[in-house]
């Protein structure tokens, strides 16, 4: 994949989503920054990002946003998902995300605090240390799909990743 391309980012109204959009836009990517309310990403539009209204809890909203980007840009190279919500609790949203991935095979980056969600969706899980964030471990996942959260293999991976994540709980990473 090229060093730049078309990126769709969810959850850009604040935090990691907003800063990721700024960073990638300054790095030369064509950024589609999304949020539930367009006024919350107006600053990103002024900085050069393209902005779209998108509610990740709505299948029609997700489909509309993806369609709009594909119509304008031709294809999405990377999806960065920073929007809230748990795919384990919202099966239709999870199914829509998996359908987009299966259709496009694009790179998807999910930012989550849920170990179960990460294992359920990911091909690999990167565990970060507390601020300043550094990579603690990069873990490839070799679990068949569809994934069963009750399987012994899923539970084993959850235990290992949980131990890695909580090994830094309450501590700051060395600068």
C-alpha positions as CSV (number, residue, x, y, z in Angstrom):
1,X,0.0,0.0,0.0
2,X,1.1,3.6,-0.7
3,X,2.3,5.9,2.1
4,X,-0.8,8.0,1.4
5,X,-4.3,7.4,0.1
6,X,-8.0,7.7,1.1
7,X,-8.8,7.2,4.8
8,X,-12.2,7.2,6.4
9,X,-12.1,8.0,10.1
10,X,-15.0,7.6,12.5
11,X,-15.4,9.4,15.8
12,X,-13.6,12.6,14.8
13,X,-15.5,15.0,17.1
14,X,-12.7,14.7,19.7
15,X,-9.8,12.8,21.1
16,X,-8.0,10.1,19.2
17,X,-10.2,10.4,16.1
18,X,-9.8,14.2,15.8
19,X,-6.0,14.0,16.3
20,X,-5.6,11.1,13.9
21,X,-7.5,13.0,11.2
22,X,-5.2,16.0,11.7
23,X,-2.1,14.0,11.6
24,X,-3.0,12.0,8.5
25,X,-4.3,15.1,6.7
26,X,-1.0,16.9,7.4
27,X,0.9,13.8,6.2
28,X,-0.8,14.0,2.8
29,X,-3.7,11.6,3.2
30,X,-7.1,12.4,1.8
31,X,-9.1,12.3,5.0
32,X,-12.8,11.8,5.4
33,X,-13.4,12.8,9.0
34,X,-16.8,11.7,10.4
35,X,-18.9,12.4,13.4
36,X,-22.6,12.3,14.4
37,X,-22.8,16.1,14.1
38,X,-21.0,18.0,11.3
39,X,-20.5,21.1,13.5
40,X,-18.2,19.0,15.7
41,X,-15.8,18.5,12.8
42,X,-16.0,22.0,11.3
43,X,-12.5,22.7,12.5
44,X,-11.2,19.7,10.6
45,X,-13.0,20.8,7.4
46,X,-11.3,24.2,7.7
47,X,-7.9,22.4,8.1
48,X,-8.5,20.5,4.8
49,X,-10.3,17.3,5.8
50,X,-13.4,16.3,4.0
51,X,-16.2,15.9,6.5
52,X,-19.3,13.6,6.6
53,X,-22.1,13.0,9.1
54,X,-21.9,9.4,10.3
55,X,-23.5,7.5,13.2
56,X,-21.8,4.1,13.6
57,X,-24.9,2.8,15.4
58,X,-26.9,3.2,12.2
59,X,-26.5,0.8,9.3
60,X,-27.9,3.3,6.8
61,X,-25.7,6.1,8.0
62,X,-22.6,3.8,7.7
63,X,-23.6,2.7,4.2
64,X,-24.3,6.3,3.1
65,X,-20.9,7.5,4.3
66,X,-19.0,4.6,2.6
67,X,-21.0,5.2,-0.6
68,X,-20.3,8.9,-0.5
69,X,-16.5,8.3,-0.1
70,X,-16.4,5.6,-2.8
71,X,-18.4,7.8,-5.2
72,X,-16.1,10.8,-4.7
73,X,-12.7,9.0,-4.2
74,X,-13.2,5.7,-6.0
75,X,-12.1,3.5,-3.0
76,X,-11.2,3.6,0.7
77,X,-7.7,2.6,1.4
78,X,-7.9,2.6,5.2
79,X,-10.7,2.7,7.8
80,X,-9.9,4.0,11.3
81,X,-12.7,3.3,13.7
82,X,-12.5,5.6,16.8
83,X,-16.2,6.0,17.3
84,X,-17.8,4.7,20.5
85,X,-20.0,1.7,20.9
86,X,-19.4,-2.0,21.3
87,X,-19.8,-4.3,18.3
88,X,-20.4,-7.2,20.8
89,X,-23.6,-5.4,21.9
90,X,-24.7,-4.2,18.5
91,X,-24.7,-7.1,16.1
92,X,-26.1,-5.2,13.0
93,X,-23.3,-2.7,13.3
94,X,-20.7,-5.4,13.6
95,X,-22.2,-7.2,10.6
96,X,-22.0,-4.0,8.5
97,X,-18.4,-3.4,9.4
98,X,-17.5,-7.0,8.6
99,X,-19.4,-6.8,5.3
100,X,-17.4,-3.6,4.4
101,X,-14.2,-5.3,5.2
102,X,-15.0,-8.5,3.3
103,X,-16.1,-6.4,0.2
104,X,-13.1,-4.0,0.2
105,X,-10.4,-5.9,2.1
106,X,-9.2,-2.5,3.2
107,X,-7.0,-2.0,6.3
108,X,-9.2,-1.3,9.3
109,X,-7.9,0.2,12.5
110,X,-10.2,-0.1,15.5
111,X,-9.4,1.9,18.6
112,X,-11.1,0.3,21.6
113,X,-10.7,-0.3,25.3
114,X,-12.5,-3.6,25.1
115,X,-10.3,-6.6,24.9
116,X,-13.2,-8.8,23.9
117,X,-14.1,-6.4,21.0
118,X,-10.5,-6.3,19.8
119,X,-10.2,-10.1,19.8
120,X,-13.6,-10.5,18.2
121,X,-12.8,-8.2,15.3
122,X,-9.1,-8.1,14.8
123,X,-6.5,-10.0,12.9
124,X,-4.0,-8.5,15.3
125,X,-4.1,-6.6,18.5
126,X,-1.6,-3.9,19.5
127,X,-1.5,-3.2,23.3
128,X,-0.4,0.3,24.2
129,X,1.1,1.5,27.5
130,X,-0.5,4.5,29.3
131,X,0.6,8.0,28.3
132,X,2.8,8.7,26.6
133,X,1.4,5.7,24.7
134,X,4.0,3.2,23.4
135,X,3.5,-0.2,21.9
136,X,3.6,-2.8,24.6
137,X,3.0,-5.8,22.3
138,X,1.8,-6.6,18.8
139,X,-0.2,-9.8,18.8
140,X,-1.3,-11.7,15.8
141,X,-4.6,-13.6,16.2
142,X,-5.0,-17.0,14.6
143,X,-8.7,-17.6,15.4
144,X,-11.2,-18.9,12.8
145,X,-14.2,-16.8,11.9
146,X,-16.8,-16.5,13.0
147,X,-15.4,-16.1,16.4
148,X,-17.0,-17.6,19.5
149,X,-16.4,-15.6,22.7
150,X,-17.2,-18.7,24.7
151,X,-14.5,-20.9,23.1
152,X,-11.4,-21.9,25.2
153,X,-9.1,-20.3,22.5
154,X,-10.9,-17.0,22.7
155,X,-10.7,-17.0,26.5
156,X,-7.0,-17.9,26.5
157,X,-6.2,-15.0,24.2
158,X,-8.4,-12.7,26.4
159,X,-6.4,-13.8,29.5
160,X,-3.0,-13.2,27.8
161,X,-3.9,-9.8,26.4
162,X,-5.6,-8.8,29.7
163,X,-2.4,-9.6,31.6
164,X,-0.4,-7.5,29.1
165,X,-2.8,-4.6,29.3
166,X,-3.1,-4.6,33.0
167,X,0.6,-5.0,33.6
168,X,0.9,-1.2,33.2
169,X,-2.3,-0.3,35.0
170,X,-1.8,2.7,37.2
171,X,1.8,3.2,35.9
172,X,3.1,5.8,33.5
173,X,5.4,4.5,30.7
174,X,9.0,5.5,30.9
175,X,9.6,8.5,28.7
